Amino acid sequence: MTHKSKIIVLSSIIAALALAYISGIVFEHERVGRRSALFTWLDARHESSIARITIDNTVNGFESITLVQQGSNWFVSRNDKEFPARNLRVEDLIGILTRRSNFPVISTNASSHERLGLAGNTSARITVADGTGRSLLDLLIGQQDITGRNVFLRRLDQNEVRSGDDFFTTFITTTPVSWYNLRLFPEIETGGVNEMSVQRLTVYPPVTDEEEFQHLIFTRRGREWDFNFDLTNPDIGRVNSYIRDILNTSGNNFAEDKEPTDPDLYNSRIALEFGDGSIRILRFGPEENGIHFAAVTGSPFVYSVPEWSVTRLFPNISTFERN
């Protein structure tokens, strides 16, 4: 090999090594950048310790919401009372806080906080605490970015600002009612009851409806039903659907000024007997401005239920006749 050829070969090797070194630096920088962008606001190891969540967006005119855990269920603490919360909705929020997602660092300078809506007095705030009151997270939610898809966030005790997909606005721009579990049978969400749980059903229509007044009794016989009224060709599917409708009935709010013992709540009734021997009675008051107040055996709450929802719970006998 000539001297000139050696120089060419060595130069090529040096160039290749230099290119590999530079590429290694670039890709390592990108890898580190991606790693630092993957971030979680609350370590998932703390999830089982969460006992209280406060959502404070009063700076934007929304009522502060406090969620507290009792056993395996969540409640909305409001007006010195605690109302059942939608467990799945609370779990969705906790999932967002503990999920590792793409939240790249935007700034580490405190001077950016006000501009991004992350000064303490200009931002929404989510605080998470354990059963002793110890803070697990104090998160500030600022403005959306120019795309409207991302939002700026930072921990209260840190200057570092990150941005990421705006999963948060749907939780901070809500009313307490949106967190309530307003099902008259809240355990249906977890499969605690279903139409197969019901062994006997007795329906007492509104007492003001004298012409149609007749209590209806449905008694389970395996997968069939017996009735205390005449049906030429009963549609068992419609009976099962009717019972599902009863179990899935929801109110549109809690009636905080009513008590379950209110004598008005006996205008109409539906008694359900379950396979475990328990009996639950739904009691409805008369229609008032398009709603009925309702109470359920064993529940300390009174529900406000829309008239259309109550009306369908007291159908004509012909409803169960096969066409």
Residue pairs with C-beta under 8 A, 6 or more apart in sequence:
1 9
33 104
36 104
36 105
37 102
37 103
37 104
37 105
38 100
38 101
38 102
38 103
39 100
39 101
39 102
39 103
39 162
39 164
40 97
40 98
40 99
40 100
40 101
41 97
41 98
41 103
41 137
41 139
41 153
41 155
42 94
42 97
42 98
42 128
42 136
42 137
43 98
44 98
46 98
46 130
46 136
47 94
47 98
49 130
49 131
49 136
50 69
50 94
50 128
50 129
50 130
50 136
51 68
51 69
51 129
51 130
51 131
52 66
52 67
52 68
52 69
52 128
52 129
52 130
52 131
52 133
53 66
53 67
53 90
53 93
53 94
53 126
53 127
53 128
53 129
54 64
54 65
54 66
54 67
54 125
54 126
54 127
54 129
55 64
55 65
55 66
55 67
55 124
55 125
55 126
55 171
55 172
55 174
56 64
56 124
56 125
56 126
56 127
57 64
57 124
57 125
57 172
57 173
58 64
59 121
59 122
59 123
59 124
60 124
60 172
60 173
62 172
62 173
62 174
62 175
63 175
63 176
65 76
65 78
65 174
65 176
65 179
66 76
66 77
66 78
67 74
67 75
67 76
67 77
67 85
67 90
67 179
68 74
68 75
68 77
68 82
69 75
70 82
72 87
73 84
73 85
73 87
74 84
74 85
74 86
74 87
74 90
75 82
75 83
75 84
75 85
76 82
76 83
76 84
76 85
76 176
76 179
76 180
78 176
79 256
81 256
83 176
83 180
83 254
83 301
84 180
84 181
84 186
84 301
85 179
85 180
85 181
86 179
86 180
86 181
86 189
87 181
87 189
87 190
88 189
89 178
89 179
90 179
93 126
93 171
96 167
96 168
96 171
97 126
97 128
97 137
97 139
101 164
101 165
102 164
102 165
103 153
103 162
103 163
103 164
104 162
104 163
104 164
105 160
105 161
105 162
106 112
106 116
106 152
106 161
106 162
106 163
107 116
107 159
107 160
107 161
108 159
108 160
108 161
109 159
110 159
112 118
112 161
113 119
113 142
113 154
113 159
113 161
114 122
116 142
116 143
116 152
116 161
117 123
117 142
117 143
117 152
118 140
118 142
118 152
118 153
118 154
118 161
120 140
120 156
122 142
123 140
123 141
123 142
124 140
124 141
124 168
124 172
125 138
125 139
125 140
125 141
125 156
126 137
126 138
126 139
126 141
126 168
126 171
126 172
127 135
127 137
127 138
127 139
128 135
128 136
128 137
128 138
128 139
129 135
129 136
130 136
137 155
138 155
138 156
138 157
139 153
139 154
139 155
139 156
140 153
140 154
140 155
140 156
141 151
141 152
141 153
141 168
141 169
141 172
142 151
142 152
142 153
142 154
142 161
143 151
143 152
144 150
144 151
144 152
144 166
144 169
145 151
145 152
145 163
148 166
149 165
149 166
150 163
150 164
150 165
150 166
151 163
151 164
151 165
151 166
151 168
151 169
152 161
152 162
152 163
153 161
153 162
153 163
153 164
153 168
154 160
154 161
154 162
177 252
177 253
180 253
180 254
181 189
182 250
182 251
182 252
182 253
182 254
182 303
183 189
183 248
183 249
183 250
184 249
184 250
184 251
184 282
184 294
184 296
184 299
184 303
184 305
185 193
185 247
185 248
185 249
185 280
185 296
187 193
188 194
188 247
188 248
193 247
193 274
194 244
194 247
195 240
195 243
195 244
195 247
197 274
197 275
197 276
198 220
198 243
198 247
198 272
198 273
198 274
198 275
199 219
199 220
199 273
199 274
199 275
200 217
200 218
200 219
200 220
200 272
200 273
201 216
201 217
201 218
201 243
201 246
201 270
201 271
201 272
201 273
202 215
202 216
202 217
202 218
202 269
202 270
202 271
203 215
203 216
203 217
203 218
203 269
203 270
203 313
203 314
204 215
204 268
204 269
204 270
204 271
205 212
205 213
205 214
205 215
205 216
205 268
205 314
206 267
206 268
206 284
206 286
206 314
207 213
207 266
207 267
207 268
208 267
208 286
212 316
214 229
215 228
216 227
216 228
216 229
216 317
217 227
217 228
217 229
218 225
218 226
218 227
218 239
218 243
219 225
219 226
219 227
220 226
223 236
224 236
225 234
225 236
225 239
227 234
227 320
229 317
230 317
231 317
231 320
231 321
232 321
233 321
233 322
234 320
234 321
234 322
235 320
235 321
235 322
235 323
238 319
238 320
238 322
239 320
242 315
242 319
242 320
245 312
245 313
246 270
246 272
246 282
246 313
249 282
249 305
249 309
249 313
250 305
250 309
251 294
251 303
251 304
251 305
252 291
252 304
252 305
252 306
253 303
253 304
254 301
254 302
254 303
254 304
255 293
255 302
255 303
255 304
258 265
258 293
258 302
259 302
260 295
260 296
260 299
260 300
260 301
260 302
262 285
262 293
262 295
262 302
264 285
264 286
264 293
265 283
265 284
265 285
265 293
265 294
265 295
265 302
266 283
266 285
267 283
267 284
267 285
267 286
267 292
268 283
268 284
268 310
268 314
269 281
269 282
269 283
269 284
270 281
270 282
270 313
271 279
271 280
271 281
271 282
272 279
272 280
272 281
272 282
273 279
274 280
279 297
280 296
280 297
280 298
281 296
281 297
282 294
282 295
282 296
282 313
283 294
283 295
283 296
284 292
284 293
284 294
284 305
284 310
285 292
285 293
285 294
286 292
287 307
287 310
290 306
290 307
291 304
291 305
291 306
291 307
292 304
292 305
292 306
292 307
292 310
293 302
293 303
293 304
293 305
294 302
294 303
294 304
294 305
294 310
295 301
295 302
295 303
296 303
